[in-house]
């Protein structure tokens, strides 16, 4: 495994929990403007290679961008990363990629007895507060998917606004290992790629983890309610007379 920067501890845990998995290239930064920009620049200089995923990890970013170009608050103490995983296939089910990643993050946390849920399409909540946000993207060349990439933020030891919560507060301790959890997130990303061809399992698991408390923006909770996630990964909401399908793309 190639290590660039002080990422040796993350590599240690990756080796411990991954087994015979592809070789990651890890770039570690104490602070950066945006891990997404850093990853884009890196991939612009050198094409991603088969079986060699890459990740850029930082403790703090000061110009992060979330969904719909919203500011992604990323203070010191969180786990903020962008990662790319080579696919080189026409068969990858890109329409459920956000769900395959979401369920693997939920499984990762529930294995540690942290009872989280999936807020469609790309947030992980603990109760009514956001713990993880992620932005998945699919990169194609013609009809072939070359790689998938994610930008991900895990509130870890950092300050959060009222709508968020950190893992340290969930676990009620500051004695938690950043490198261990970074490795677990990278493994969840890998697992999400591996299970992507199991569509029935992904949809069933997504509905199991789905929270129905948070409607998409613009829908009144007194009128509409969440029904489920359909077989194409879309969110279905309903009122007394209508069923509406909300698509991620």
Phi and psi restraints in degrees (value plus and minus 20) as a CYANA .aco file:
   2 UNK   PHI    -103.4   -63.4
   2 UNK   PSI     113.1   153.1
   3 UNK   PHI    -142.3  -102.3
   3 UNK   PSI     105.6   145.6
   4 UNK   PHI    -138.7   -98.7
   4 UNK   PSI      98.9   138.9
   5 UNK   PHI      64.7   104.7
   5 UNK   PSI    -195.4  -155.4
   6 UNK   PHI     -99.4   -59.4
   6 UNK   PSI      42.2    82.2
   7 UNK   PHI    -129.5   -89.5
   7 UNK   PSI      -5.6    34.4
   8 UNK   PHI     -80.5   -40.5
   8 UNK   PSI     -56.1   -16.1
   9 UNK   PHI     -89.4   -49.4
   9 UNK   PSI     -58.0   -18.0
  10 UNK   PHI     -84.0   -44.0
  10 UNK   PSI     -60.8   -20.8
  11 UNK   PHI     -79.6   -39.6
  11 UNK   PSI     -61.1   -21.1
  12 UNK   PHI     -76.1   -36.1
  12 UNK   PSI     -68.4   -28.4
  13 UNK   PHI     -92.1   -52.1
  13 UNK   PSI     -53.1   -13.1
  14 UNK   PHI     -80.7   -40.7
  14 UNK   PSI     -65.8   -25.8
  15 UNK   PHI     -82.1   -42.1
  15 UNK   PSI     -55.9   -15.9
  16 UNK   PHI     -90.8   -50.8
  16 UNK   PSI     -58.4   -18.4
  17 UNK   PHI    -122.2   -82.2
  17 UNK   PSI     -36.1     3.9
  18 UNK   PHI    -109.5   -69.5
  18 UNK   PSI     -55.4   -15.4
  19 UNK   PHI      52.4    92.4
  19 UNK   PSI    -156.9  -116.9
  20 UNK   PHI    -106.3   -66.3
  20 UNK   PSI      52.4    92.4
  21 UNK   PHI    -129.9   -89.9
  21 UNK   PSI     145.4   185.4
  22 UNK   PHI     -77.2   -37.2
  22 UNK   PSI     140.1   180.1
  23 UNK   PHI    -106.0   -66.0
  23 UNK   PSI      95.4   135.4
  24 UNK   PHI    -102.2   -62.2
  24 UNK   PSI     124.5   164.5
  25 UNK   PHI    -126.3   -86.3
  25 UNK   PSI      99.0   139.0
  26 UNK   PHI    -131.3   -91.3
  26 UNK   PSI     110.9   150.9
  27 UNK   PHI    -135.6   -95.6
  27 UNK   PSI     103.6   143.6
  28 UNK   PHI    -134.2   -94.2
  28 UNK   PSI     111.6   151.6
  29 UNK   PHI    -149.0  -109.0
  29 UNK   PSI     120.9   160.9
  30 UNK   PHI     -89.5   -49.5
  30 UNK   PSI     -60.6   -20.6
  31 UNK   PHI    -171.5  -131.5
  31 UNK   PSI     123.8   163.8
  32 UNK   PHI    -174.3  -134.3
  32 UNK   PSI     146.3   186.3
  33 UNK   PHI     -86.8   -46.8
  33 UNK   PSI     -69.6   -29.6
  34 UNK   PHI    -181.4  -141.4
  34 UNK   PSI     106.2   146.2
  35 UNK   PHI     -86.4   -46.4
  35 UNK   PSI     -48.9    -8.9
  36 UNK   PHI     -84.7   -44.7
  36 UNK   PSI     -64.2   -24.2
  37 UNK   PHI     -84.0   -44.0
  37 UNK   PSI     -61.3   -21.3
  38 UNK   PHI     -81.7   -41.7
  38 UNK   PSI     -62.1   -22.1
  39 UNK   PHI     -88.7   -48.7
  39 UNK   PSI     -62.1   -22.1
  40 UNK   PHI     -79.6   -39.6
  40 UNK   PSI     -64.4   -24.4
  41 UNK   PHI     -84.1   -44.1
  41 UNK   PSI     -62.0   -22.0
  42 UNK   PHI     -82.2   -42.2
  42 UNK   PSI     -66.1   -26.1
  43 UNK   PHI     -91.2   -51.2
  43 UNK   PSI     -41.3    -1.3
  44 UNK   PHI     -91.3   -51.3
  44 UNK   PSI     -49.9    -9.9
  45 UNK   PHI    -102.3   -62.3
  45 UNK   PSI     -54.9   -14.9
  46 UNK   PHI    -163.3  -123.3
  46 UNK   PSI     110.4   150.4
  47 UNK   PHI     -87.9   -47.9
  47 UNK   PSI     125.3   165.3
  48 UNK   PHI     -88.4   -48.4
  48 UNK   PSI     121.9   161.9
  49 UNK   PHI    -126.2   -86.2
  49 UNK   PSI     133.3   173.3
  50 UNK   PHI     -79.7   -39.7
  50 UNK   PSI     118.5   158.5
  51 UNK   PHI      43.4    83.4
  51 UNK   PSI      -0.8    39.2
  52 UNK   PHI    -152.3  -112.3
  52 UNK   PSI      58.7    98.7
  53 UNK   PHI     -88.0   -48.0
  53 UNK   PSI     139.0   179.0
  54 UNK   PHI    -155.4  -115.4
  54 UNK   PSI     126.5   166.5
  55 UNK   PHI    -160.7  -120.7
  55 UNK   PSI     123.9   163.9
  56 UNK   PHI    -135.5   -95.5
  56 UNK   PSI     105.2   145.2
  57 UNK   PHI    -142.3  -102.3
  57 UNK   PSI     116.7   156.7
  58 UNK   PHI    -158.5  -118.5
  58 UNK   PSI     136.7   176.7
  59 UNK   PHI    -106.6   -66.6
  59 UNK   PSI     -39.3     0.7
  60 UNK   PHI    -177.8  -137.8
  60 UNK   PSI     115.4   155.4
  61 UNK   PHI    -152.0  -112.0
  61 UNK   PSI     124.9   164.9
  62 UNK   PHI    -134.6   -94.6
  62 UNK   PSI     -17.2    22.8
  63 UNK   PHI    -161.7  -121.7
  63 UNK   PSI      21.8    61.8
  64 UNK   PHI     -90.5   -50.5
  64 UNK   PSI     127.9   167.9
  65 UNK   PHI    -145.2  -105.2
  65 UNK   PSI     108.0   148.0
  66 UNK   PHI    -119.3   -79.3
  66 UNK   PSI    -176.4  -136.4
  67 UNK   PHI     -83.9   -43.9
  67 UNK   PSI     122.2   162.2
  68 UNK   PHI      37.5    77.5
  68 UNK   PSI      13.0    53.0
  69 UNK   PHI      43.3    83.3
  69 UNK   PSI       1.6    41.6
  70 UNK   PHI     -93.9   -53.9
  70 UNK   PSI     129.9   169.9
  71 UNK   PHI     -84.0   -44.0
  71 UNK   PSI     111.8   151.8
  72 UNK   PHI    -122.6   -82.6
  72 UNK   PSI      82.7   122.7
  73 UNK   PHI     -90.1   -50.1
  73 UNK   PSI     101.3   141.3
  74 UNK   PHI    -156.8  -116.8
  74 UNK   PSI      48.1    88.1
  75 UNK   PHI     -95.4   -55.4
  75 UNK   PSI     148.8   188.8
  76 UNK   PHI     -77.6   -37.6
  76 UNK   PSI     117.4   157.4
  77 UNK   PHI      87.4   127.4
  77 UNK   PSI     -33.8     6.2
  78 UNK   PHI    -109.1   -69.1
  78 UNK   PSI     154.8   194.8
  79 UNK   PHI    -129.8   -89.8
  79 UNK   PSI      89.6   129.6
  80 UNK   PHI    -139.9   -99.9
  80 UNK   PSI     104.9   144.9
  81 UNK   PHI    -169.6  -129.6
  81 UNK   PSI     137.3   177.3
  82 UNK   PHI    -148.9  -108.9
  82 UNK   PSI     118.6   158.6
  83 UNK   PHI    -162.8  -122.8
  83 UNK   PSI     130.5   170.5
  84 UNK   PHI    -148.6  -108.6
  84 UNK   PSI     119.0   159.0
  85 UNK   PHI    -147.9  -107.9
  85 UNK   PSI     104.5   144.5
  86 UNK   PHI     -88.9   -48.9
  86 UNK   PSI     118.2   158.2
  87 UNK   PHI    -137.4   -97.4
  87 UNK   PSI     -75.7   -35.7
  88 UNK   PHI      29.6    69.6
  88 UNK   PSI      39.9    79.9
  89 UNK   PHI    -175.4  -135.4
  89 UNK   PSI     134.9   174.9
  90 UNK   PHI    -117.6   -77.6
  90 UNK   PSI     -24.3    15.7
  91 UNK   PHI    -117.0   -77.0
  91 UNK   PSI     -30.5     9.5
  92 UNK   PHI     -83.2   -43.2
  92 UNK   PSI     111.7   151.7
  93 UNK   PHI    -107.1   -67.1
  93 UNK   PSI      66.2   106.2
  94 UNK   PHI     -86.2   -46.2
  94 UNK   PSI     -45.7    -5.7
  95 UNK   PHI     -89.9   -49.9
  95 UNK   PSI     -37.3     2.7
  96 UNK   PHI    -135.7   -95.7
  96 UNK   PSI      -8.8    31.2
  97 UNK   PHI     -80.8   -40.8
  97 UNK   PSI     -61.6   -21.6
  98 UNK   PHI     -80.9   -40.9
  98 UNK   PSI     -53.7   -13.7
  99 UNK   PHI     -95.6   -55.6
  99 UNK   PSI     -59.7   -19.7
 100 UNK   PHI     -83.9   -43.9
 100 UNK   PSI     -56.3   -16.3
 101 UNK   PHI     -90.3   -50.3
 101 UNK   PSI     -64.0   -24.0
 102 UNK   PHI     -79.5   -39.5
 102 UNK   PSI     -62.7   -22.7
 103 UNK   PHI     -90.2   -50.2
 103 UNK   PSI     -54.2   -14.2
 104 UNK   PHI     -90.7   -50.7
 104 UNK   PSI     -53.3   -13.3
 105 UNK   PHI     -88.1   -48.1
 105 UNK   PSI     -59.9   -19.9
 106 UNK   PHI     -83.1   -43.1
 106 UNK   PSI     -64.6   -24.6
 107 UNK   PHI     -82.5   -42.5
 107 UNK   PSI     -61.4   -21.4
 108 UNK   PHI     -76.4   -36.4
 108 UNK   PSI     -65.2   -25.2
 109 UNK   PHI     -96.5   -56.5
 109 UNK   PSI     -58.0   -18.0
 110 UNK   PHI     -88.6   -48.6
 110 UNK   PSI     -47.0    -7.0
 111 UNK   PHI     -81.0   -41.0
 111 UNK   PSI     -44.3    -4.3
 112 UNK   PHI    -119.9   -79.9
 112 UNK   PSI      -1.3    38.7
 113 UNK   PHI      41.2    81.2
 113 UNK   PSI      14.5    54.5
 114 UNK   PHI    -127.9   -87.9
 114 UNK   PSI      90.4   130.4
 115 UNK   PHI    -104.1   -64.1
 115 UNK   PSI      65.3   105.3
 116 UNK   PHI    -120.4   -80.4
 116 UNK   PSI     150.6   190.6
 117 UNK   PHI    -159.3  -119.3
 117 UNK   PSI     144.6   184.6
 118 UNK   PHI    -118.5   -78.5
 118 UNK   PSI     102.4   142.4
 119 UNK   PHI    -118.1   -78.1
 119 UNK   PSI      91.5   131.5
 120 UNK   PHI     -81.6   -41.6
 120 UNK   PSI     116.3   156.3
 121 UNK   PHI    -121.0   -81.0
 121 UNK   PSI     -32.9     7.1
 122 UNK   PHI    -173.9  -133.9
 122 UNK   PSI      24.8    64.8
 123 UNK   PHI    -155.1  -115.1
 123 UNK   PSI     129.2   169.2
 124 UNK   PHI    -133.7   -93.7
 124 UNK   PSI     105.2   145.2
 125 UNK   PHI    -133.2   -93.2
 125 UNK   PSI     126.7   166.7
 126 UNK   PHI    -133.1   -93.1
 126 UNK   PSI      89.1   129.1
 127 UNK   PHI      44.4    84.4
 127 UNK   PSI    -143.9  -103.9
 128 UNK   PHI    -121.8   -81.8
 128 UNK   PSI      -6.7    33.3
 129 UNK   PHI    -142.5  -102.5
 129 UNK   PSI     124.5   164.5
 130 UNK   PHI     -98.9   -58.9
 130 UNK   PSI     107.4   147.4
 131 UNK   PHI    -125.1   -85.1
 131 UNK   PSI     -61.5   -21.5
 132 UNK   PHI    -154.6  -114.6
 132 UNK   PSI     118.4   158.4
 133 UNK   PHI    -143.7  -103.7
 133 UNK   PSI     123.6   163.6
 134 UNK   PHI    -164.7  -124.7
 134 UNK   PSI     127.0   167.0
 135 UNK   PHI    -142.3  -102.3
 135 UNK   PSI      85.9   125.9
 136 UNK   PHI    -109.6   -69.6
 136 UNK   PSI     125.2   165.2
 137 UNK   PHI    -158.8  -118.8
 137 UNK   PSI     129.2   169.2
 138 UNK   PHI    -139.3   -99.3
 138 UNK   PSI     106.0   146.0
 139 UNK   PHI    -127.2   -87.2
 139 UNK   PSI     104.5   144.5
 140 UNK   PHI    -138.7   -98.7
 140 UNK   PSI     140.8   180.8
 141 UNK   PHI    -154.5  -114.5
 141 UNK   PSI      82.7   122.7
 142 UNK   PHI      47.9    87.9
 142 UNK   PSI    -146.6  -106.6
 143 UNK   PHI    -114.8   -74.8
 143 UNK   PSI     -23.9    16.1
 144 UNK   PHI    -112.9   -72.9
 144 UNK   PSI     113.5   153.5
 145 UNK   PHI    -103.5   -63.5
 145 UNK   PSI      98.7   138.7
 146 UNK   PHI    -102.4   -62.4
 146 UNK   PSI     -69.5   -29.5
 147 UNK   PHI    -177.7  -137.7
 147 UNK   PSI     141.7   181.7
 148 UNK   PHI    -132.1   -92.1
 148 UNK   PSI     132.9   172.9
 149 UNK   PHI    -162.0  -122.0
 149 UNK   PSI     135.3   175.3
 150 UNK   PHI    -156.0  -116.0
 150 UNK   PSI     128.4   168.4
 151 UNK   PHI    -130.8   -90.8
 151 UNK   PSI     111.8   151.8
 152 UNK   PHI    -160.5  -120.5
 152 UNK   PSI     119.2   159.2
 153 UNK   PHI    -147.3  -107.3
 153 UNK   PSI     107.1   147.1
 154 UNK   PHI    -135.4   -95.4
 154 UNK   PSI      95.5   135.5
 155 UNK   PHI     -85.3   -45.3
 155 UNK   PSI      98.5   138.5
 156 UNK   PHI    -138.2   -98.2
 156 UNK   PSI     -98.2   -58.2
 157 UNK   PHI    -137.6   -97.6
 157 UNK   PSI      -8.4    31.6
 158 UNK   PHI    -109.5   -69.5
 158 UNK   PSI     142.7   182.7
 159 UNK   PHI     -88.3   -48.3
 159 UNK   PSI     121.4   161.4
 160 UNK   PHI    -147.3  -107.3
 160 UNK   PSI     129.8   169.8
 161 UNK   PHI     -86.7   -46.7
 161 UNK   PSI     153.7   193.7
 162 UNK   PHI     -81.1   -41.1
 162 UNK   PSI     -47.5    -7.5
 163 UNK   PHI    -103.3   -63.3
 163 UNK   PSI     -22.5    17.5
 164 UNK   PHI    -137.3   -97.3
 164 UNK   PSI     151.5   191.5
 165 UNK   PHI    -169.3  -129.3
 165 UNK   PSI     124.3   164.3
 166 UNK   PHI    -113.9   -73.9
 166 UNK   PSI     136.9   176.9
 167 UNK   PHI     -82.6   -42.6
 167 UNK   PSI     -54.1   -14.1
 168 UNK   PHI     -83.1   -43.1
 168 UNK   PSI     -56.1   -16.1
 169 UNK   PHI     -93.5   -53.5
 169 UNK   PSI     -55.9   -15.9
 170 UNK   PHI     -81.2   -41.2
 170 UNK   PSI     -64.7   -24.7
 171 UNK   PHI    -106.6   -66.6
 171 UNK   PSI     -27.4    12.6
 172 UNK   PHI      38.2    78.2
 172 UNK   PSI      21.1    61.1
 173 UNK   PHI    -179.2  -139.2
 173 UNK   PSI     129.4   169.4
 174 UNK   PHI    -118.0   -78.0
 174 UNK   PSI     -20.4    19.6
 175 UNK   PHI    -108.6   -68.6
 175 UNK   PSI      47.9    87.9
 176 UNK   PHI    -148.5  -108.5
 176 UNK   PSI     132.0   172.0
 177 UNK   PHI    -120.8   -80.8
 177 UNK   PSI      92.2   132.2
 178 UNK   PHI     -79.6   -39.6
 178 UNK   PSI     -61.7   -21.7
 179 UNK   PHI     -89.6   -49.6
 179 UNK   PSI     -57.3   -17.3
 180 UNK   PHI     -81.1   -41.1
 180 UNK   PSI     -66.2   -26.2
 181 UNK   PHI     -93.6   -53.6
 181 UNK   PSI     -52.7   -12.7
 182 UNK   PHI     -82.3   -42.3
 182 UNK   PSI     -63.2   -23.2
 183 UNK   PHI     -82.3   -42.3
 183 UNK   PSI     -59.8   -19.8
 184 UNK   PHI     -86.0   -46.0
 184 UNK   PSI     -57.1   -17.1
 185 UNK   PHI     -84.4   -44.4
 185 UNK   PSI     -63.3   -23.3
 186 UNK   PHI     -84.0   -44.0
 186 UNK   PSI     -58.0   -18.0
 187 UNK   PHI     -86.8   -46.8
 187 UNK   PSI     -58.0   -18.0
 188 UNK   PHI     -82.2   -42.2
 188 UNK   PSI     -57.8   -17.8
 189 UNK   PHI     -81.9   -41.9
 189 UNK   PSI     -68.2   -28.2
 190 UNK   PHI     -78.0   -38.0
 190 UNK   PSI     -67.6   -27.6
 191 UNK   PHI     -81.0   -41.0
 191 UNK   PSI     -54.0   -14.0
 192 UNK   PHI     -86.6   -46.6
 192 UNK   PSI     -54.2   -14.2
 193 UNK   PHI     -89.6   -49.6
 193 UNK   PSI     -63.3   -23.3
 194 UNK   PHI     -85.3   -45.3
 194 UNK   PSI     -52.6   -12.6
 195 UNK   PHI    -114.1   -74.1
 195 UNK   PSI     -17.8    22.2
 196 UNK   PHI     -81.7   -41.7
 196 UNK   PSI     -47.5    -7.5
 197 UNK   PHI    -102.8   -62.8
 197 UNK   PSI     -21.6    18.4
 198 UNK   PHI    -121.7   -81.7
 198 UNK   PSI      51.4    91.4
 199 UNK   PHI     -80.5   -40.5
 199 UNK   PSI     -64.0   -24.0
 200 UNK   PHI     -81.0   -41.0
 200 UNK   PSI     -62.8   -22.8
 201 UNK   PHI     -84.0   -44.0
 201 UNK   PSI     -62.4   -22.4
 202 UNK   PHI     -83.1   -43.1
 202 UNK   PSI     -68.1   -28.1
 203 UNK   PHI     -85.7   -45.7
 203 UNK   PSI     -63.1   -23.1
 204 UNK   PHI     -82.0   -42.0
 204 UNK   PSI     -64.2   -24.2
 205 UNK   PHI     -87.3   -47.3
 205 UNK   PSI     -59.4   -19.4
 206 UNK   PHI     -81.6   -41.6
 206 UNK   PSI     -59.6   -19.6
 207 UNK   PHI     -89.7   -49.7
 207 UNK   PSI     -51.3   -11.3
 208 UNK   PHI     -86.3   -46.3
 208 UNK   PSI     -59.2   -19.2
 209 UNK   PHI    -108.3   -68.3
 209 UNK   PSI     -32.3     7.7
 210 UNK   PHI     -83.9   -43.9
 210 UNK   PSI     109.4   149.4
 211 UNK   PHI    -110.1   -70.1
 211 UNK   PSI     118.5   158.5
 212 UNK   PHI    -126.2   -86.2
 212 UNK   PSI      -3.9    36.1
 213 UNK   PHI    -103.7   -63.7
 213 UNK   PSI     -41.8    -1.8
 214 UNK   PHI    -140.5  -100.5
 214 UNK   PSI      83.8   123.8
 215 UNK   PHI     -94.0   -54.0
 215 UNK   PSI     134.9   174.9
 216 UNK   PHI     -79.6   -39.6
 216 UNK   PSI     134.1   174.1
 217 UNK   PHI     -76.2   -36.2
 217 UNK   PSI     116.2   156.2
 218 UNK   PHI      78.8   118.8
 218 UNK   PSI     -24.2    15.8
 219 UNK   PHI    -133.3   -93.3
 219 UNK   PSI     108.8   148.8
 220 UNK   PHI     -95.6   -55.6
 220 UNK   PSI     105.5   145.5
 221 UNK   PHI     -87.6   -47.6
 221 UNK   PSI     -35.0     5.0
 222 UNK   PHI    -102.0   -62.0
 222 UNK   PSI     -34.4     5.6
 223 UNK   PHI    -131.6   -91.6
 223 UNK   PSI     -62.3   -22.3
 224 UNK   PHI    -127.3   -87.3
 224 UNK   PSI     136.0   176.0
 225 UNK   PHI    -164.0  -124.0
 225 UNK   PSI     134.3   174.3
 226 UNK   PHI     -97.8   -57.8
 226 UNK   PSI     111.2   151.2
 227 UNK   PHI    -111.8   -71.8
 227 UNK   PSI     -82.3   -42.3
 228 UNK   PHI    -193.6  -153.6
 228 UNK   PSI    -195.3  -155.3
 229 UNK   PHI    -123.0   -83.0
 229 UNK   PSI     108.5   148.5
 230 UNK   PHI    -103.2   -63.2
 230 UNK   PSI    -198.4  -158.4
 231 UNK   PHI     -88.9   -48.9
 231 UNK   PSI     -31.7     8.3
 232 UNK   PHI    -123.2   -83.2
 232 UNK   PSI     -12.4    27.6
 233 UNK   PHI      67.1   107.1
 233 UNK   PSI     -13.6    26.4
 234 UNK   PHI    -106.3   -66.3
 234 UNK   PSI     133.9   173.9
 235 UNK   PHI    -109.5   -69.5
 235 UNK   PSI     112.1   152.1
 236 UNK   PHI    -128.8   -88.8
 236 UNK   PSI     108.0   148.0
 237 UNK   PHI    -141.6  -101.6
 237 UNK   PSI     136.9   176.9
 238 UNK   PHI    -164.7  -124.7
 238 UNK   PSI     134.1   174.1
 239 UNK   PHI    -145.5  -105.5
 239 UNK   PSI    -182.2  -142.2
 240 UNK   PHI     -86.8   -46.8
 240 UNK   PSI     -44.0    -4.0
 241 UNK   PHI    -144.3  -104.3
 241 UNK   PSI     -35.0     5.0
 242 UNK   PHI    -151.2  -111.2
 242 UNK   PSI     130.6   170.6
 243 UNK   PHI    -137.4   -97.4
 243 UNK   PSI     105.9   145.9
 244 UNK   PHI    -141.7  -101.7
 244 UNK   PSI     118.5   158.5
 245 UNK   PHI    -123.3   -83.3
 245 UNK   PSI     104.2   144.2
 246 UNK   PHI    -124.5   -84.5
 246 UNK   PSI     101.2   141.2
 247 UNK   PHI    -119.8   -79.8
 247 UNK   PSI     123.5   163.5
 248 UNK   PHI     -89.7   -49.7
 248 UNK   PSI     -59.8   -19.8
